């Protein structure tokens, strides 16, 4: 099947062909014909399957005929984030270049002046985030009673962000006789309820099981402590053939700190999160798309809807709090048939969160390193792979390695206790002892004369009584220190590098 078989106009087909597309995806093939027939649609498809084009293309043909009116948009597309709204606008500009369509983008973080001016001139397609649309509506700058077509994109994300009450209010202000399309990667009960309330006998299109993950994405989880996350990420960025990567974190502060750390370590990285103004967000995304930077550290504002080609890796620096976010995060790679890899860092506190992810996706995420290295967990500590001996250590580790007293070489004499002057004079006349004899006596401090044998000099007796303690202190301090080349415990990596990968998992 080709796009020509879907009923699109020849003018639109030229734009699609010039964009390099000839064969529609499953969601496009099933959604475009009924949309052209003016039916309501509920589209459920995993991220990266072309949901945006499945409603943009037929909307261009539908909106091609008609007259614009001031303050009254003819169609409305609601998107949860500024980035997704901007991407929808880019799709309209790309595919609608041969049509006389006027569109306006209503998003936060930019001045209202130009947006109000565009509305006053009349628009065919209005693309908006719920917050900015509600703001302008309450100011009386926009009328919704002339809207013929409504699209709710990424509906499950709208639910997560708390926009459902706003969407219900907006729907109540639209004409009852309209065409409504709702697209989502998952279909939780509140979204089902929304579709039944505001849609007229919608056609349900589901091209894959809800919350399923892309077969083109190889996913791993890594058991790691919180203080080892940065070291783990750096090692993977340097050793896993990373071309371009998005690193997701749950918190905006972590995004800022991690980006600064990666830049200090020599990586070409940028950041995007909710505290950055819209113009800076767009600049960072453009830098990432153009290749000026190849690592983008982001919060969940970039988790949904962004279509950036060639993302080879996704790193969940924090296990997502909501399992749906996991599906959307890793969906930024493995798009349009390309292969991708995704790594999720899991601390002890993330046990419940990763369990919820695995329940949602329906399969266990494999542990990175468990099958990639030749180790055995039978009978205790894992055995080291033959091509990397356990004794091998970097030079900087050897420099700080201090062995306990019992492991010192035999050719080094232990420190001897201080003696009273009289005893020191007599010891000069004795021949030096053999080194081997001294080593045998090393565990016990050298015996000092008893009180009866010492001269009656109180100050020197006090000094002599402290001599054994001076001998014992170095051994007592060094004894608790574990040697760096001791065998690793069960479930720990036993190789020289990296030392953060776990081979066991709960």
N, C-alpha and C positions, 0 to 999 in steps of 0.2 A: 504493500500500500504506500502511496505517496501523498503529499499534501494536495495534489491536484484531485485526488479521489474524495476529498473531504467536503467539497462544495465551496471552497474559498474563491474569491474573485481573481481573475487573471492579473489585475494590478497588484493585489496583495501577494500573489504567488511569485511575482517578479522580485519583490522585496525579500521574501523568504529565501528564494534561491540565491539572491545576491549576498545574503547573510551566511550562506554555506550549508543550508539545511534542505534535505530532500525527502527524508523518511521521518514521519511523526513518531513520537514515543507512544506507549500504550495509553497513557492518560489523555494525550492530545487526540489520538485516533478515536477514542470513545466519547470524549467530551465535546469536541468541536461541532459535529453534526447536530446534536440536540440543542446546543446553544444557538446555532444558526436558525433552528426551528422555534426559538423563543421559549424554550422550556426551562424550568428551574432545575438546578443541578447541585448535587452534593458530591464533591470529588474527594476521594480519600486515596492518597498515594504517598509513598515514602519520599523523603526529600531528595532533590536532585533528579527528578523524573520529568521535569518540564511542565510543572503545573502552571507557571506564569504564562507561558505562551499558549496554553490550552484555553485561557479566557481572553488574552490580549488579541490574538488573531481574529477570532470571530467578532469581538467587540469593534474592531476597526471597520469591518464590513458593515456591521449593524449601524454604527454611528456615521457612516459615510453619507447617508441621506438624512436631512433634517436641518433645522435652523437654530442658531445659538441665540440665547437671550441673556440679558444682563442679570447677574446675581443668581441665576437659576441653572446650575449645571445639568446637563442631560444625562450624565451617568456618574456613578460614584464608586470608587474603589477604596476600601478601608484596609490599611496595613498596620501591623502592630508597632513597627519601628521605623525610624526615619530612613535607615539604610535600605530596608525592603521597599519602602515607598519610592525612594529614588531609583531603585533598580527596576521597578515596574514602569516608571516614567521613561527610563532608558529603553526598555522593550518597545514602548509605544513609538518613541522617536525612531528606532531602528526599523520596525516593521511598517510603520505608518508614514514613511517618508514620501510615498507617492500619493498620499491622501491629504486633503485640506481639513485637518483636524486640529482644534485648539485644545491644549490640555494645561492644567494648572496643578501645581504641587503644593499642598498645604501641610507643612511640617514645622515642628518647633525648632528653636535654636537659630532662626533667621528672622529678619525684619518682616513685619506684616504688610508694609506699604506696597511692595510689588505684588504680593498675593491678593490684596484687596483690589489693586488696579486690574489684575487679570480677571478677577471675578466680575468686575464692573463691565469689562469688555465682552463677557460671555465665554463660556468654555463648553466643549463637548465632553471632555473627560476630566473629572476631578479626582485626583489621587491624594489621600489624606490619612493622617494618623488621627485617632479619635480625639485626643486632647486638643489639638489645634482646631479641628473642625468644630468641636463643642464651644471653644472660645469665640470663634468668629460667628457662630450661630447665635450665641447669647448676646453678642454685640449688634446683631441685626445686619451683619454684612453678607449673609448668605441665606438663600431660600432653597428648601429641599422639595417643595411640592411639584417641581417640574422634572424630577429625576425618573427616568424610564428604566434604568438598569442599575442593580446594586451587586457588587462583588465584595465578599468578606474573605480576605486572604489570611492564611495561617490562623484559623479560628482557635485552635487549641492554645496557641501562644497568646491570643487575646484573652483567653480564660486565665492563663497563668499570670498575666500582667494586670488583671482586675478590670478589664475594659468591657466586660459583658453588660453591666448596667448602662454604660454609655451607648453601646451598640443597640440595646433594646430601645433606648430613648430615640436614637437616630432613626431606627426602623419605624418607630411610631409616627415620625414626622414625614415619612416618605409616602407617596401614593400607594394605595392598596393594589392597584393594577400596575404591576411592574414585574420585571424579570429579576430573579435573585439567584446568585451563585455563591456557594460556600465551599471553600477548599481548606483541607486540613490534612496533616500527616496522621493524626490520631482522632478518635471520635469518643471522647469522654461523655458521660451522661448529660452534663450541662449544655454541651454543644448539640446533642441530639434534641434536647428540649427546645433550644433556640431555633433549630431548623423546623421543628414541627409547628412552632408558634408563628413564624414569620415567612414560611415558604409554602407554596401551593403545589402539593403533590410532586415533590422533587424527584428527579431521576437520580438514583444512587449509583455512583461509579466507583468501584474499588479495584484498583489494579494490583494491590498487594496487601497482605495482612497488616492490619494496623500495628504500628510500632515495630515492624520488622526492620532489620538492618540490611544494608546493601551488601550483596554477595561479592562485590568488587572490593570491599574493604576488609583488610586483614587486621583484626583487633586483638590487643593484648592488654592484660593488667599486670601491674608491677607492685608487689608489696614493698613499701618503703616507709621509713620514719619521716616525720615532718621536717627534721633538720637535714635530711639527705636528699630532699626533693630537688634542690638546685643542682647539686652534683650529678644526680641522675639525669636531669634534663640536659645538662651540658654534655654529658657523655653520649647520650642518644643523638643530640644534634650534630656531634662531630663524627659519629661512627655508624649511623644508620642510613647513609646516603640520602640525607635530607636535601631536597631541592627547594621547596617552599613549604612553610609550616604555619599553622595557627595554634597558638598555645592558649587554652581556655582556663580561666580562673573564676571562682565564685565571687570574689570580692574585688572592688575597684582599687582598693589600696594595694592589694597583692599584684594587680596588673601593673600599676605604676612602679612599684619596687622591683618587680621581676624584669621589666623592660630596662630599667636603669642598670640592673646587674648584668644583663646580657650584653648591653652596649659596652660596659666596662670590660667585659671578657672578650671583646672583639667581634661580637656577632652584629649583623646588620638587621636591626629590629625596630619595630614601631609599636604603638599602642592605640587601642580604641576602647572606650568605655563611656558610661553615661554622663560623666562629669566633663567630657570634652565637648566643646561647642560644635555645631553642625559643620561649619566650614573646615575645621581642623579634622573632623572625622573623614570628610570627603577627601581631603588632601592625603591623609594616611592610607586610605583605601586605594587611591590612585597610585601612590608610591608602591604599594604592595602589588597591585595589578601590573604596573610597568616594570617591576623588577628592581627598583631602587633599593628596596628592602626585601628580604626573603623570609623574614619571621615576623608574624603579627601576634602580639600578645593582646588578648581580648577578654572582655566579660561576655555575658550571654546576649548583649545587643548584636553581636555578630554571629550568633549561633543559628539563626533561622533566616532562610530566604536569600542569603548572599550567594551569588553564583560567580565564583572566582575560579577560572580555569587553571588547571595544573597544580593544585594544592596536593603535594605528595604525602604530607603527614599532618595528623591532628594529635595534639598532646593535651589530655585532660590533666592539667597540673593539680587541680582539685577534682575529686569525684563529684559529679553534679548532684545537687540536693534533690532534684526532681528527675526521675528516670526518663521522662520524655525528652529532657534537655540532652541526655546522652545521645539519643537517636539523632537529634538535630545537629549537635556538635560534630559528631563524626561524619555526618552527611555532607560536610563541607569538602571532603575528599571523596575519591571514587566516583566522580560525577561524569555523566555522559559516556559511560563505558570504560573510563580510565581506572587504573588500579590505585589504591591508596592504603596507608597504614595508620592505625590509631592506637595510641598508648594511654592508658588510664592509671594514674598514680593512686594507690590505695593505702591509707594508713589504718591503724587499728580502729580509729574512730569512724572510719568509712565502711565498716562491715555491713551495717544495715543498708546503707545507700547502694552499695554494689550488689547486694542481694536483690534489692528492688529493681535494679537495672536488668539483672539476669532473668528475673521473673517476667519483666515486661517484654524483653526480646526473645525469651523462650529458649535460651541456651546459655551454657556456662562460657564465660570469656576465658580463653586459655592464658596461662601464666607465662609471661615472657622469660626465657632462660631455662624453663623447666625441661623443654624438649630440645632446645637448641644446643645444650652442652651435655657431655657424656658424664653424668653423675649418677650415683646410686645412693639411696637412702636406707638401704637395708642394714640394720644393726648399728645405727648411730650416725656419725658424721659422714657427709658425702665424700666420695673418692674423686680425686682430681683427674681432669682430662689429661691424657698422655701427652698432648702437644703443648701443655703449659704447666710445668712443674710447680708445686706449691711453694718450694723454697725460694723461687724467684721473687725478688722484691725490688721496687725502685730505689735509687740511691738515696732519695730524701728520707725514705722510711728507715734505711739502715743508719742514717746519720743520727737519728733520735732514738734508736733501739738501745736500751740499757738492760743488760741481763742481771738476774739475781746473783747473789754472792756465790751460790753453789755452782753456777755455770761459768764462772770466770776461768780462763786458762790457767794451767798449773804453773806457768813460768812467771806469774805475777805474784809477788809477796803481799800478803794482807798487811794492813796497817797494824803496827804494834803499839801496845799501851805505853803511855809515858811512865817512867820509873823515877823514883827518888834519885838525887844526884849520886848518892853513894853507890846505889845499884848500877847506875849508868856507867860509873867509872870502872866497876868490876867487869861489866859486860864488854868493855873495850878490849880486855885482855883475852876474852874467849874468841875462838875461831867462828866465823860465820857458819850458820847451819845450812844444810843442803836444801834446795828449793822444794824438793819432793816432801821432805819432812815437815817443812813449814805448811805446805798445802794440806797434809793430813790433819794438822792441828787447827786448820782454818775455821771449822764450824764453832770451836770453843775459844773464847778470848784467852789470851796468854795469862797464866797465873801470876799474881803479884804477891809479894812477900806478906806474910801474916803480920798481925800487929806485934806479936812477940819478937819477930825478927827485925822490925824496923827500928832505926834510931829514934830516940824520943824527941821528935821535932814536930809539934802539932801542925804547923802550916803545911809541911810536906806530906804528913799522913793524910790530910784532907785532900790534897791534890792527887795522891796515889789512889785513894778510894774512888775517885771519879774516872780513873783510867779505863777500867773495864767497860764503863758505859760509853766512853768515846769510841771504843772498838766495836760495840754492838750496834750503834746507831745507824751506820750506813747500810748494814744488812737488813735491819728492821724496816728501813724506808724503802729499800728496793724490792723486798720480798713480795709485797702485794702486786707489783707491776707485772702484768701478763706479757709474755713474749709475743711479738707480732707474728711470728711464724708458727704459733701453736695451731693445731687443727681447728677448723671452724666447727661450731655447734650444729646440731641437726637443723636443717632448713636454711642454712646460711651459705652464701657463695664461698667457695674454697679456693678461688683462683687469685692471681696477683692483681688483676684489674678486670672489670670494675668490681668494687667491693660492696655495691649496694643492691645487687640483684638477688632476690630470694628464689630459691628453688623449691620451696614448699609453700603451700597456701592453704588457708583454713578451708 
